[in-house]
Amino acid sequence: MYLLNNSPAGMLQQMLADFIQVLPKIALALIILILGWILAKIIAGVVRKLLVKTPLDEAAEKLNSIDLVQKTNIKIIPSTVFAKILYYFILLLSIVAAADVLSMEAISDLISDIIGFIPRILVAGIVLMIGIFIADFIKDMITTVCQSLGIPSAKMIGGFVFWFIFLTALVSAMGQAGIETDFIMSNLSMLLAGGVFAFALGYGIASRDMMANFLASFYSKDKVNIGDNITIDGVTGEVIDMDSNSLTIQSNNRKIFIPLKKLSTENLEIHNE
């Protein structure tokens, strides 16, 4: 008997018996997988059709129009994204159920960990998208305000603010995903502090003349008006135009542009008729 069990015929017979014993479990696992796949397709399709009727996809067009998103060549369609996430979520659940039927605890535990990670990724993605929305909105607002006030390099200031808010949102999203961010935050804080200092120093040096003209525009707005005849910096003529950086004087057949900062550094004469 011992020789029979250890013979090739005996081993084959034992393998066949084991296979027949586990065959019902394999069949049940396959049925669970097929039903899970069908259920995932149906539910994901229904959810996608329902979300298409909501304003989510229209709102995402604004997100897709942001420069940062456009450069990634990724078009975000919320109805498709959520439907795909739900599809794979249900499919993974069916794989866990099938693995439990086959007593494959290692596979079941691994897939369960992945399923537990999906909500974190979803929340992290939402946080990041909201952060991009806020960063772009504040960038546009600051750029518009700076341009309306005549502050030089308005787009550069708006871009700097955008990246500051975006990086903050990115770190927050990584934290929501369960990624350790203490090291990143400490280094990012130093980088941002250095970036702010370098930006302020470089901007101040490069724009000091423009800022001087900008500040002088507030100083002179009630002192000089279009139509006044003035003498400044050795030039006499009529003020025909004034913006946040300079004033234009018509002197005989010449148009002379005078930087506004000269209003506070040169003697100014206003001739009353």
LOZAKOL-448745 format. One record per residue: residue number from 1; x, y, z of N, C-alpha, C, O in turn; residue in one letter. Coordinates in steps of 0.1 Angstrom, whole numbers. Example, Ala and Ser with C-alpha at 12.3 -4.5 7.8 and 13.67 -1.06 7.14 Angstrom:
// residues 2
{1, {132, -57, 78}, {123, -45, 78}, {132, -33, 78}, {142, -33, 85}, A} {2, {128, -22, 71}, {137, -11, 71}, {129, 0, 79}, {134, 11, 80}, S} 
***
This chain:
// residues 273
{1, {8, -12, 0}, {0, 0, 0}, {9, 12, 0}, {6, 22, -7}, M} {2, {19, 13, 8}, {28, 24, 9}, {35, 27, -5}, {36, 38, -9}, Y} {3, {39, 15, -12}, {45, 17, -25}, {35, 22, -35}, {39, 30, -44}, L} {4, {22, 18, -34}, {12, 23, -43}, {10, 38, -42}, {8, 45, -52}, L} {5, {9, 43, -29}, {6, 57, -27}, {18, 65, -32}, {15, 77, -35}, N} {6, {30, 60, -32}, {41, 68, -36}, {45, 66, -50}, {55, 71, -55}, N} {7, {38, 58, -57}, {40, 55, -71}, {34, 66, -79}, {25, 73, -74}, S} {8, {39, 68, -92}, {33, 78, -100}, {18, 77, -102}, {10, 87, -102}, P} {9, {13, 65, -103}, {-2, 63, -104}, {-9, 67, -92}, {-20, 73, -92}, A} {10, {-3, 64, -80}, {-9, 68, -67}, {-9, 83, -66}, {-19, 89, -61}, G} {11, {2, 90, -69}, {2, 105, -68}, {-8, 111, -78}, {-14, 121, -74}, M} {12, {-9, 106, -90}, {-19, 111, -99}, {-33, 109, -94}, {-41, 118, -96}, L} {13, {-35, 98, -88}, {-49, 95, -83}, {-52, 105, -72}, {-63, 110, -70}, Q} {14, {-42, 108, -63}, {-44, 117, -52}, {-46, 131, -57}, {-55, 138, -52}, Q} {15, {-39, 135, -67}, {-41, 149, -73}, {-55, 150, -79}, {-61, 160, -78}, M} {16, {-59, 139, -86}, {-72, 140, -92}, {-83, 141, -81}, {-93, 148, -83}, L} {17, {-81, 133, -71}, {-91, 134, -60}, {-91, 148, -53}, {-102, 153, -50}, A} {18, {-80, 154, -51}, {-79, 167, -46}, {-86, 177, -55}, {-93, 186, -51}, D} {19, {-84, 176, -68}, {-89, 185, -78}, {-105, 184, -78}, {-112, 194, -78}, F} {20, {-110, 171, -78}, {-124, 169, -77}, {-130, 175, -65}, {-141, 180, -65}, I} {21, {-123, 174, -54}, {-128, 179, -41}, {-129, 195, -41}, {-138, 201, -36}, Q} {22, {-119, 201, -48}, {-119, 216, -48}, {-126, 222, -60}, {-129, 234, -61}, V} {23, {-130, 213, -70}, {-137, 218, -82}, {-150, 226, -79}, {-152, 236, -85}, L} {24, {-158, 222, -69}, {-170, 230, -66}, {-166, 244, -62}, {-173, 254, -65}, P} {25, {-155, 245, -54}, {-151, 258, -50}, {-146, 267, -61}, {-149, 279, -62}, K} {26, {-139, 261, -70}, {-134, 268, -82}, {-146, 273, -91}, {-146, 284, -95}, I} {27, {-156, 264, -92}, {-168, 268, -100}, {-175, 280, -93}, {-179, 289, -100}, A} {28, {-176, 279, -80}, {-183, 290, -72}, {-175, 303, -73}, {-181, 313, -75}, L} {29, {-162, 302, -73}, {-153, 314, -74}, {-155, 320, -88}, {-156, 332, -89}, A} {30, {-155, 312, -98}, {-157, 317, -112}, {-171, 324, -113}, {-172, 334, -120}, L} {31, {-181, 317, -107}, {-195, 323, -108}, {-195, 337, -101}, {-201, 346, -106}, I} {32, {-188, 338, -89}, {-187, 350, -82}, {-180, 361, -90}, {-185, 373, -91}, I} {33, {-169, 357, -97}, {-162, 367, -105}, {-170, 372, -117}, {-171, 384, -120}, L} {34, {-177, 362, -124}, {-185, 366, -135}, {-197, 375, -131}, {-200, 385, -137}, I} {35, {-204, 371, -120}, {-215, 380, -115}, {-210, 393, -111}, {-216, 403, -113}, L} {36, {-198, 394, -104}, {-192, 406, -100}, {-189, 415, -112}, {-191, 427, -111}, G} {37, {-184, 409, -122}, {-180, 417, -134}, {-193, 423, -141}, {-193, 434, -145}, W} {38, {-203, 414, -142}, {-216, 419, -148}, {-222, 430, -140}, {-226, 440, -145}, I} {39, {-222, 428, -126}, {-228, 438, -117}, {-220, 451, -118}, {-226, 462, -118}, L} {40, {-207, 450, -119}, {-198, 462, -119}, {-201, 470, -132}, {-202, 482, -132}, A} {41, {-203, 463, -144}, {-206, 469, -156}, {-219, 476, -156}, {-220, 488, -160}, K} {42, {-229, 470, -150}, {-243, 475, -150}, {-243, 488, -141}, {-248, 498, -145}, I} {43, {-238, 486, -128}, {-239, 497, -119}, {-230, 509, -124}, {-235, 521, -123}, I} {44, {-218, 507, -129}, {-210, 517, -134}, {-216, 525, -145}, {-216, 537, -146}, A} {45, {-223, 517, -154}, {-230, 524, -166}, {-241, 532, -161}, {-243, 543, -166}, G} {46, {-249, 527, -151}, {-260, 535, -146}, {-256, 548, -139}, {-261, 559, -141}, V} {47, {-245, 546, -131}, {-240, 558, -124}, {-234, 568, -133}, {-236, 580, -131}, V} {48, {-228, 564, -144}, {-222, 573, -154}, {-233, 581, -161}, {-232, 593, -162}, R} {49, {-244, 574, -165}, {-255, 581, -171}, {-262, 591, -162}, {-266, 601, -166}, K} {50, {-263, 587, -149}, {-269, 597, -139}, {-260, 609, -137}, {-265, 620, -136}, L} {51, {-247, 607, -136}, {-238, 618, -134}, {-236, 627, -146}, {-234, 639, -145}, L} {52, {-238, 622, -158}, {-238, 630, -170}, {-249, 641, -170}, {-247, 652, -175}, V} {53, {-260, 638, -163}, {-271, 647, -163}, {-269, 658, -152}, {-276, 668, -151}, K} {54, {-258, 657, -144}, {-255, 667, -134}, {-245, 677, -139}, {-240, 675, -150}, T} {55, {-243, 688, -132}, {-234, 699, -137}, {-219, 695, -135}, {-211, 704, -138}, P} {56, {-216, 683, -130}, {-202, 680, -127}, {-193, 681, -139}, {-183, 687, -139}, L} {57, {-198, 675, -150}, {-189, 675, -162}, {-187, 690, -168}, {-176, 693, -172}, D} {58, {-198, 698, -167}, {-196, 712, -171}, {-187, 719, -162}, {-179, 727, -167}, E} {59, {-187, 717, -149}, {-178, 723, -140}, {-164, 719, -142}, {-155, 727, -140}, A} {60, {-162, 707, -147}, {-149, 702, -149}, {-142, 708, -161}, {-130, 708, -162}, A} {61, {-150, 714, -170}, {-145, 721, -182}, {-136, 733, -177}, {-126, 736, -184}, E} {62, {-140, 739, -166}, {-131, 750, -161}, {-118, 745, -156}, {-108, 751, -158}, K} {63, {-119, 733, -149}, {-106, 727, -145}, {-97, 723, -156}, {-85, 724, -156}, L} {64, {-103, 717, -167}, {-96, 713, -178}, {-89, 725, -186}, {-80, 723, -194}, N} {65, {-95, 737, -184}, {-90, 748, -191}, {-78, 755, -184}, {-72, 764, -190}, S} {66, {-75, 751, -172}, {-64, 756, -164}, {-51, 752, -171}, {-50, 740, -175}, I} {67, {-42, 761, -171}, {-29, 758, -178}, {-22, 745, -173}, {-17, 737, -181}, D} {68, {-22, 744, -160}, {-15, 733, -154}, {-21, 719, -158}, {-14, 710, -161}, L} {69, {-34, 719, -159}, {-41, 706, -163}, {-39, 704, -178}, {-38, 693, -182}, V} {70, {-40, 715, -186}, {-38, 713, -200}, {-24, 708, -204}, {-23, 700, -213}, Q} {71, {-14, 712, -197}, {-1, 707, -199}, {1, 692, -197}, {10, 686, -202}, K} {72, {-7, 687, -188}, {-6, 672, -185}, {-13, 664, -196}, {-11, 652, -196}, T} {73, {-20, 670, -205}, {-27, 663, -216}, {-37, 653, -210}, {-40, 643, -217}, N} {74, {-43, 656, -199}, {-53, 647, -192}, {-66, 655, -191}, {-66, 666, -186}, I} {75, {-76, 650, -197}, {-89, 656, -196}, {-98, 649, -186}, {-100, 637, -187}, K} {76, {-101, 656, -176}, {-109, 651, -164}, {-124, 652, -167}, {-129, 663, -168}, I} {77, {-130, 640, -167}, {-145, 639, -169}, {-151, 632, -157}, {-150, 620, -156}, I} {78, {-156, 640, -147}, {-161, 634, -134}, {-170, 622, -136}, {-168, 612, -129}, P} {79, {-179, 622, -145}, {-189, 611, -147}, {-181, 598, -151}, {-184, 587, -146}, S} {80, {-171, 599, -160}, {-163, 588, -164}, {-154, 583, -152}, {-153, 571, -150}, T} {81, {-148, 593, -145}, {-139, 589, -135}, {-146, 582, -123}, {-141, 571, -119}, V} {82, {-157, 587, -119}, {-164, 581, -108}, {-170, 567, -112}, {-170, 558, -104}, F} {83, {-174, 566, -124}, {-180, 553, -129}, {-169, 543, -130}, {-171, 531, -126}, A} {84, {-157, 547, -134}, {-145, 537, -135}, {-141, 533, -121}, {-139, 521, -118}, K} {85, {-141, 543, -111}, {-137, 539, -97}, {-147, 529, -92}, {-143, 519, -85}, I} {86, {-160, 532, -94}, {-170, 523, -89}, {-169, 509, -95}, {-171, 499, -89}, L} {87, {-166, 509, -108}, {-165, 496, -115}, {-154, 487, -109}, {-156, 476, -106}, Y} {88, {-142, 493, -108}, {-131, 486, -102}, {-133, 482, -87}, {-128, 472, -82}, Y} {89, {-140, 491, -80}, {-143, 488, -66}, {-151, 475, -65}, {-148, 467, -57}, F} {90, {-162, 475, -73}, {-171, 463, -72}, {-163, 450, -77}, {-165, 440, -72}, I} {91, {-155, 452, -88}, {-147, 441, -93}, {-137, 436, -82}, {-136, 424, -81}, L} {92, {-131, 445, -75}, {-122, 440, -65}, {-129, 433, -53}, {-124, 424, -48}, L} {93, {-141, 438, -50}, {-149, 431, -40}, {-152, 417, -44}, {-152, 407, -36}, L} {94, {-155, 415, -57}, {-158, 401, -62}, {-146, 392, -61}, {-147, 380, -59}, S} {95, {-134, 398, -64}, {-122, 391, -63}, {-119, 386, -49}, {-114, 375, -46}, I} {96, {-122, 395, -39}, {-120, 392, -25}, {-129, 380, -21}, {-125, 371, -15}, V} {97, {-142, 381, -26}, {-152, 370, -23}, {-147, 357, -29}, {-148, 347, -22}, A} {98, {-142, 358, -41}, {-137, 345, -48}, {-125, 340, -41}, {-124, 328, -39}, A} {99, {-116, 349, -36}, {-104, 344, -29}, {-108, 338, -16}, {-101, 328, -12}, A} {100, {-118, 343, -9}, {-122, 337, 3}, {-128, 323, 1}, {-126, 314, 10}, D} {101, {-135, 321, -10}, {-141, 308, -13}, {-130, 298, -15}, {-131, 286, -11}, V} {102, {-119, 302, -21}, {-108, 293, -24}, {-98, 293, -13}, {-87, 287, -14}, L} {103, {-101, 300, -2}, {-92, 300, 10}, {-78, 306, 7}, {-68, 302, 13}, S} {104, {-78, 316, -2}, {-65, 323, -5}, {-65, 336, 3}, {-68, 347, -2}, M} {105, {-60, 334, 15}, {-61, 345, 25}, {-51, 357, 21}, {-54, 368, 23}, E} {106, {-39, 353, 15}, {-29, 363, 11}, {-35, 372, 0}, {-34, 384, 1}, A} {107, {-42, 366, -10}, {-48, 374, -20}, {-59, 383, -15}, {-60, 395, -18}, I} {108, {-67, 377, -6}, {-79, 384, 0}, {-74, 396, 8}, {-80, 407, 7}, S} {109, {-64, 394, 16}, {-58, 405, 24}, {-53, 416, 15}, {-55, 428, 18}, D} {110, {-45, 412, 5}, {-39, 422, -4}, {-50, 431, -11}, {-49, 443, -11}, L} {111, {-60, 424, -16}, {-71, 431, -23}, {-79, 440, -14}, {-83, 451, -17}, I} {112, {-81, 435, -1}, {-88, 443, 9}, {-80, 455, 12}, {-86, 466, 14}, S} {113, {-67, 455, 13}, {-59, 467, 15}, {-60, 477, 4}, {-61, 489, 6}, D} {114, {-61, 471, -8}, {-62, 480, -20}, {-76, 487, -19}, {-77, 499, -22}, I} {115, {-86, 479, -16}, {-100, 485, -15}, {-100, 496, -4}, {-107, 506, -6}, I} {116, {-94, 493, 7}, {-93, 504, 18}, {-86, 516, 14}, {-88, 527, 20}, G} {117, {-77, 515, 4}, {-69, 526, -1}, {-77, 535, -11}, {-73, 547, -12}, F} {118, {-87, 529, -17}, {-94, 537, -28}, {-101, 549, -22}, {-99, 560, -29}, I} {119, {-108, 548, -11}, {-114, 561, -6}, {-104, 572, -3}, {-107, 584, -5}, P} {120, {-92, 568, 2}, {-82, 578, 5}, {-78, 585, -8}, {-76, 597, -9}, R} {121, {-75, 577, -19}, {-71, 583, -31}, {-82, 592, -37}, {-79, 602, -43}, I} {122, {-95, 588, -35}, {-106, 596, -40}, {-106, 609, -33}, {-108, 620, -39}, L} {123, {-105, 609, -20}, {-106, 621, -12}, {-94, 630, -16}, {-95, 642, -17}, V} {124, {-82, 624, -17}, {-70, 631, -21}, {-72, 638, -34}, {-68, 650, -36}, A} {125, {-78, 631, -44}, {-80, 637, -57}, {-90, 649, -56}, {-88, 659, -63}, G} {126, {-100, 647, -48}, {-110, 658, -47}, {-103, 670, -40}, {-105, 682, -44}, I} {127, {-95, 668, -30}, {-88, 679, -23}, {-78, 686, -33}, {-78, 698, -33}, V} {128, {-71, 678, -41}, {-62, 684, -51}, {-70, 692, -62}, {-65, 703, -65}, L} {129, {-81, 687, -66}, {-89, 695, -76}, {-94, 708, -71}, {-94, 718, -77}, M} {130, {-99, 707, -58}, {-104, 719, -52}, {-93, 729, -50}, {-95, 741, -52}, I} {131, {-81, 724, -46}, {-70, 733, -45}, {-66, 740, -58}, {-62, 751, -58}, G} {132, {-66, 732, -69}, {-63, 738, -82}, {-73, 749, -85}, {-70, 759, -91}, I} {133, {-86, 746, -83}, {-97, 756, -85}, {-94, 769, -78}, {-94, 780, -83}, F} {134, {-91, 767, -65}, {-89, 779, -56}, {-77, 786, -60}, {-77, 799, -61}, I} {135, {-66, 779, -63}, {-54, 785, -68}, {-56, 793, -80}, {-51, 805, -82}, A} {136, {-63, 788, -90}, {-65, 795, -103}, {-74, 807, -101}, {-72, 817, -107}, D} {137, {-84, 805, -92}, {-94, 817, -90}, {-86, 828, -83}, {-88, 840, -87}, F} {138, {-78, 825, -73}, {-71, 836, -66}, {-60, 842, -75}, {-58, 854, -75}, I} {139, {-54, 833, -84}, {-44, 839, -93}, {-51, 849, -103}, {-45, 860, -105}, K} {140, {-62, 845, -108}, {-69, 854, -117}, {-73, 867, -110}, {-72, 878, -116}, D} {141, {-78, 866, -98}, {-83, 877, -90}, {-71, 887, -87}, {-72, 899, -89}, M} {142, {-59, 881, -83}, {-48, 889, -80}, {-42, 896, -92}, {-39, 908, -92}, I} {143, {-42, 888, -103}, {-37, 894, -116}, {-46, 905, -120}, {-41, 916, -125}, T} {144, {-59, 904, -119}, {-68, 914, -123}, {-67, 927, -115}, {-67, 938, -120}, T} {145, {-66, 925, -102}, {-64, 936, -92}, {-51, 943, -95}, {-51, 956, -96}, V} {146, {-40, 936, -97}, {-27, 942, -99}, {-28, 950, -113}, {-22, 961, -113}, C} {147, {-34, 944, -123}, {-35, 951, -136}, {-43, 964, -135}, {-40, 974, -141}, Q} {148, {-54, 963, -127}, {-63, 975, -126}, {-56, 986, -118}, {-59, 998, -120}, S} {149, {-47, 982, -108}, {-40, 992, -101}, {-27, 996, -108}, {-21, 1006, -103}, L} {150, {-24, 990, -119}, {-12, 994, -126}, {1, 988, -120}, {12, 993, -123}, G} {151, {-1, 978, -111}, {11, 972, -105}, {19, 964, -115}, {13, 956, -122}, I} {152, {32, 966, -117}, {39, 959, -127}, {40, 944, -125}, {40, 940, -113}, P} {153, {42, 937, -135}, {44, 922, -135}, {33, 915, -128}, {35, 906, -119}, S} {154, {20, 919, -131}, {9, 913, -125}, {7, 898, -127}, {4, 891, -118}, A} {155, {10, 894, -139}, {9, 880, -142}, {19, 871, -135}, {16, 860, -130}, K} {156, {31, 877, -133}, {42, 870, -125}, {38, 868, -111}, {40, 858, -105}, M} {157, {32, 879, -105}, {27, 878, -91}, {16, 868, -90}, {16, 860, -81}, I} {158, {6, 868, -99}, {-5, 858, -99}, {0, 844, -101}, {-5, 835, -94}, G} {159, {10, 842, -109}, {16, 829, -111}, {23, 824, -99}, {22, 812, -95}, G} {160, {30, 833, -92}, {37, 829, -79}, {27, 824, -69}, {29, 814, -62}, F} {161, {16, 832, -68}, {5, 828, -58}, {-1, 815, -62}, {-4, 807, -53}, V} {162, {-3, 813, -75}, {-9, 800, -79}, {-1, 788, -74}, {-6, 779, -69}, F} {163, {12, 789, -77}, {21, 777, -73}, {22, 776, -58}, {23, 764, -54}, W} {164, {21, 787, -51}, {22, 786, -36}, {9, 778, -31}, {11, 769, -23}, F} {165, {-3, 782, -36}, {-15, 775, -32}, {-15, 761, -37}, {-20, 752, -30}, I} {166, {-11, 758, -49}, {-11, 745, -55}, {-2, 735, -47}, {-6, 724, -45}, F} {167, {10, 740, -44}, {19, 731, -36}, {13, 728, -22}, {15, 717, -17}, L} {168, {7, 738, -16}, {0, 735, -3}, {-11, 725, -5}, {-12, 716, 4}, T} {169, {-19, 726, -15}, {-30, 717, -18}, {-24, 703, -21}, {-30, 693, -17}, A} {170, {-13, 702, -28}, {-7, 689, -32}, {-2, 682, -19}, {-4, 670, -18}, L} {171, {4, 689, -10}, {9, 683, 2}, {-3, 678, 11}, {-3, 667, 17}, V} {172, {-14, 686, 11}, {-26, 682, 18}, {-32, 670, 12}, {-37, 661, 20}, S} {173, {-32, 669, -1}, {-38, 657, -8}, {-29, 645, -5}, {-35, 634, -3}, A} {174, {-16, 646, -4}, {-8, 635, -1}, {-10, 630, 13}, {-10, 618, 16}, M} {175, {-13, 640, 22}, {-16, 636, 36}, {-29, 628, 37}, {-30, 619, 44}, G} {176, {-39, 632, 29}, {-52, 625, 28}, {-50, 611, 23}, {-58, 602, 26}, Q} {177, {-40, 609, 14}, {-38, 596, 8}, {-30, 587, 18}, {-27, 576, 14}, A} {178, {-26, 592, 29}, {-19, 584, 39}, {-4, 585, 37}, {3, 577, 43}, G} {179, {1, 594, 29}, {15, 595, 27}, {21, 604, 38}, {16, 615, 41}, I} {180, {32, 600, 44}, {39, 608, 54}, {44, 621, 48}, {52, 621, 39}, E} {181, {40, 632, 53}, {43, 645, 47}, {51, 654, 56}, {54, 666, 52}, T} {182, {55, 649, 68}, {63, 658, 77}, {76, 662, 71}, {80, 674, 71}, D} {183, {83, 653, 65}, {96, 656, 59}, {94, 666, 47}, {102, 675, 45}, F} {184, {84, 663, 39}, {81, 671, 27}, {77, 685, 32}, {82, 695, 26}, I} {185, {69, 686, 42}, {64, 699, 47}, {76, 708, 52}, {77, 720, 49}, M} {186, {85, 701, 60}, {96, 709, 65}, {105, 714, 54}, {110, 726, 55}, S} {187, {108, 706, 44}, {116, 711, 33}, {109, 720, 24}, {114, 730, 19}, N} {188, {95, 718, 22}, {88, 727, 14}, {87, 741, 20}, {87, 751, 13}, L} {189, {86, 741, 33}, {85, 754, 40}, {98, 762, 38}, {97, 774, 36}, S} {190, {109, 755, 39}, {122, 762, 36}, {123, 767, 22}, {127, 778, 19}, M} {191, {118, 758, 12}, {119, 762, -2}, {110, 774, -4}, {113, 783, -12}, L} {192, {98, 774, 1}, {88, 785, -1}, {93, 798, 5}, {92, 808, -1}, L} {193, {99, 797, 17}, {105, 808, 24}, {116, 814, 15}, {116, 827, 13}, A} {194, {125, 806, 11}, {136, 810, 2}, {130, 816, -11}, {135, 826, -16}, G} {195, {120, 809, -17}, {114, 814, -29}, {107, 828, -28}, {109, 837, -36}, G} {196, {100, 830, -16}, {94, 843, -14}, {104, 854, -12}, {102, 865, -18}, V} {197, {115, 851, -5}, {125, 861, -3}, {132, 864, -16}, {134, 876, -19}, F} {198, {136, 854, -24}, {142, 856, -37}, {133, 864, -46}, {137, 873, -53}, A} {199, {120, 860, -46}, {110, 867, -55}, {109, 882, -51}, {109, 890, -59}, F} {200, {107, 884, -38}, {106, 898, -33}, {118, 906, -36}, {117, 918, -40}, A} {201, {130, 900, -34}, {142, 908, -36}, {144, 911, -51}, {146, 922, -55}, L} {202, {142, 900, -59}, {144, 902, -74}, {133, 911, -80}, {136, 920, -88}, G} {203, {121, 910, -75}, {110, 918, -80}, {112, 933, -76}, {110, 942, -84}, Y} {204, {117, 935, -63}, {120, 948, -59}, {131, 955, -66}, {129, 967, -70}, G} {205, {141, 948, -69}, {152, 954, -77}, {148, 956, -91}, {151, 967, -97}, I} {206, {142, 946, -98}, {138, 948, -112}, {127, 958, -114}, {127, 964, -125}, A} {207, {119, 960, -104}, {107, 969, -106}, {107, 981, -98}, {97, 988, -97}, S} {208, {119, 985, -93}, {119, 997, -84}, {115, 1010, -92}, {108, 1018, -86}, R} {209, {119, 1011, -104}, {115, 1023, -112}, {100, 1023, -114}, {93, 1033, -113}, D} {210, {95, 1011, -118}, {80, 1010, -121}, {72, 1012, -108}, {62, 1018, -108}, M} {211, {77, 1007, -97}, {70, 1009, -84}, {71, 1023, -80}, {61, 1028, -74}, M} {212, {82, 1030, -83}, {83, 1044, -80}, {73, 1052, -88}, {67, 1061, -82}, A} {213, {71, 1048, -100}, {61, 1055, -109}, {47, 1052, -104}, {38, 1060, -103}, N} {214, {45, 1039, -100}, {32, 1035, -94}, {28, 1043, -82}, {17, 1048, -81}, F} {215, {38, 1044, -72}, {35, 1052, -60}, {33, 1066, -63}, {25, 1073, -57}, L} {216, {41, 1071, -73}, {39, 1086, -76}, {26, 1089, -82}, {21, 1100, -81}, A} {217, {20, 1078, -89}, {6, 1081, -95}, {-4, 1084, -84}, {-13, 1092, -86}, S} {218, {-3, 1078, -72}, {-11, 1082, -61}, {-8, 1096, -55}, {-17, 1103, -52}, F} {219, {4, 1099, -55}, {9, 1112, -50}, {4, 1123, -59}, {0, 1134, -54}, Y} {220, {3, 1120, -72}, {1, 1131, -82}, {-14, 1131, -87}, {-17, 1140, -95}, S} {221, {-22, 1122, -83}, {-35, 1121, -89}, {-44, 1133, -87}, {-53, 1136, -95}, K} {222, {-42, 1140, -76}, {-50, 1152, -73}, {-42, 1164, -76}, {-47, 1175, -73}, D} {223, {-30, 1163, -80}, {-22, 1175, -83}, {-21, 1179, -97}, {-21, 1191, -101}, K} {224, {-20, 1169, -106}, {-19, 1171, -120}, {-30, 1164, -127}, {-34, 1153, -125}, V} {225, {-37, 1172, -137}, {-48, 1166, -144}, {-46, 1168, -159}, {-38, 1176, -163}, N} {226, {-52, 1160, -167}, {-51, 1161, -181}, {-57, 1175, -185}, {-68, 1179, -181}, I} {227, {-50, 1182, -193}, {-53, 1196, -197}, {-45, 1207, -190}, {-46, 1218, -195}, G} {228, {-38, 1203, -179}, {-30, 1213, -172}, {-18, 1216, -181}, {-12, 1208, -188}, D} {229, {-14, 1229, -180}, {-1, 1233, -186}, {9, 1233, -175}, {8, 1241, -165}, N} {230, {20, 1225, -177}, {30, 1224, -166}, {44, 1225, -172}, {46, 1225, -184}, I} {231, {53, 1227, -162}, {67, 1227, -165}, {74, 1217, -156}, {73, 1219, -143}, T} {232, {81, 1207, -161}, {87, 1197, -153}, {99, 1192, -160}, {99, 1189, -172}, I} {233, {110, 1191, -153}, {123, 1185, -159}, {127, 1193, -172}, {132, 1187, -181}, D} {234, {125, 1206, -171}, {128, 1215, -182}, {119, 1214, -194}, {122, 1220, -205}, G} {235, {108, 1207, -193}, {98, 1206, -204}, {85, 1214, -200}, {80, 1212, -189}, V} {236, {80, 1222, -209}, {68, 1229, -207}, {58, 1225, -218}, {61, 1224, -230}, T} {237, {46, 1222, -214}, {36, 1218, -223}, {23, 1214, -217}, {21, 1216, -204}, G} {238, {13, 1209, -224}, {0, 1205, -219}, {0, 1190, -217}, {4, 1182, -225}, E} {239, {-6, 1186, -205}, {-7, 1172, -202}, {-19, 1167, -210}, {-30, 1171, -208}, V} {240, {-16, 1157, -219}, {-27, 1152, -227}, {-30, 1137, -224}, {-40, 1132, -229}, I} {241, {-22, 1131, -216}, {-25, 1117, -212}, {-17, 1114, -199}, {-6, 1119, -197}, D} {242, {-23, 1105, -191}, {-16, 1100, -179}, {-20, 1086, -175}, {-32, 1083, -175}, M} {243, {-11, 1078, -173}, {-14, 1064, -168}, {-6, 1061, -155}, {-2, 1071, -148}, D} {244, {-5, 1049, -151}, {1, 1045, -139}, {16, 1046, -139}, {23, 1045, -128}, S} {245, {22, 1049, -150}, {37, 1049, -151}, {42, 1062, -156}, {53, 1066, -152}, N} {246, {35, 1069, -165}, {40, 1082, -170}, {29, 1091, -174}, {17, 1087, -174}, S} {247, {33, 1103, -177}, {23, 1113, -182}, {29, 1118, -196}, {41, 1118, -198}, L} {248, {20, 1121, -205}, {24, 1126, -218}, {21, 1141, -219}, {10, 1146, -217}, T} {249, {31, 1148, -223}, {31, 1162, -225}, {32, 1166, -240}, {41, 1161, -247}, I} {250, {22, 1174, -244}, {23, 1180, -258}, {30, 1193, -257}, {25, 1203, -252}, Q} {251, {42, 1193, -263}, {50, 1205, -263}, {53, 1209, -278}, {61, 1202, -284}, S} {252, {47, 1219, -282}, {47, 1223, -296}, {43, 1211, -305}, {32, 1207, -303}, N} {253, {52, 1206, -313}, {48, 1195, -322}, {53, 1181, -317}, {54, 1171, -324}, N} {254, {58, 1181, -304}, {64, 1169, -298}, {55, 1164, -287}, {48, 1171, -280}, R} {255, {55, 1150, -286}, {49, 1144, -274}, {60, 1138, -266}, {69, 1131, -270}, K} {256, {61, 1143, -253}, {71, 1139, -244}, {66, 1131, -233}, {56, 1135, -227}, I} {257, {72, 1119, -230}, {67, 1111, -219}, {76, 1113, -207}, {88, 1111, -208}, F} {258, {70, 1116, -196}, {77, 1119, -184}, {74, 1108, -173}, {62, 1107, -170}, I} {259, {83, 1101, -168}, {80, 1091, -157}, {74, 1098, -145}, {78, 1109, -141}, P} {260, {64, 1092, -139}, {57, 1098, -129}, {65, 1100, -116}, {62, 1109, -108}, L} {261, {76, 1093, -115}, {84, 1095, -103}, {91, 1108, -103}, {95, 1113, -92}, K} {262, {92, 1115, -114}, {98, 1128, -115}, {89, 1138, -108}, {93, 1149, -105}, K} {263, {76, 1135, -107}, {67, 1145, -100}, {71, 1147, -86}, {68, 1157, -80}, L} {264, {78, 1137, -80}, {82, 1138, -66}, {97, 1141, -64}, {101, 1143, -53}, S} {265, {104, 1141, -75}, {119, 1144, -74}, {123, 1156, -82}, {133, 1162, -79}, T} {266, {114, 1162, -91}, {117, 1174, -98}, {107, 1185, -94}, {96, 1182, -89}, E} {267, {112, 1197, -96}, {103, 1209, -94}, {91, 1209, -104}, {94, 1207, -116}, N} {268, {80, 1210, -100}, {68, 1210, -108}, {61, 1224, -108}, {58, 1229, -97}, L} {269, {58, 1229, -119}, {51, 1242, -121}, {38, 1240, -128}, {38, 1234, -139}, E} {270, {27, 1244, -123}, {14, 1243, -130}, {10, 1257, -133}, {9, 1266, -124}, I} {271, {8, 1260, -146}, {5, 1274, -151}, {-10, 1275, -152}, {-16, 1269, -160}, H} {272, {-15, 1284, -144}, {-29, 1287, -144}, {-32, 1298, -154}, {-25, 1309, -154}, N} {273, {-41, 1296, -163}, {-44, 1306, -173}, {-54, 1317, -167}, {-57, 1326, -173}, E} 
***
